[in-house]
Amino acid sequence: MKNEENKGSSIGSRIRSAREEMGYSQLDLAKKLDFESATAISLIESGERNITINNLEKIAGILHRSVNYFLGKPEKDNVTVEYALRADKHLSPDAKKAILQFIELAKNNKNGK
C-alpha cells in the first residue's frame, strides 16, 4: 500500500512540475479538465487522490508531456511535438497543415537543404 501512495505522490509531483513549467495555476488546469474546482488538482498533486488513466492522458495532452513522463519512465525525444499535435483537438485543419509544413521545413534545414 505504501508503494502505491509513493507512486501517486510521484505522479502528482510531476504533474505539479509540468503545470508550473507551462505557467498554469491549479485552477487553470482544473478548468481545462472540466473539474469544478482546483481542489481535485491539489489533491492529485499531493498524492491524496488517485488519478484515472483517462485524466492522466488528458493532463499529458494539456501539459504537452507523454504519459511516460508522469509515470517516471523515459520519454522519446520527439514525443512532445507529436503528442501535442495529436492531443490538441482545437487546432483547425489549416493550423495542423501549417505546423506539419514547418516541421518538414525544419527537417530539410537540419539536413542542409
Secondary structure, 3 states (H helix, E strand, C coil): CHHHHHHHHHHHHHHHHHHHHHCCCHHHHHHHCCCCCCHHHHHHHHCCCCCCHHHHHHHHHHCCCCHHHHHCCCCCCCHHHHHHHHHCCCCCHHHHHHHHHHHHHHHHHHCCC
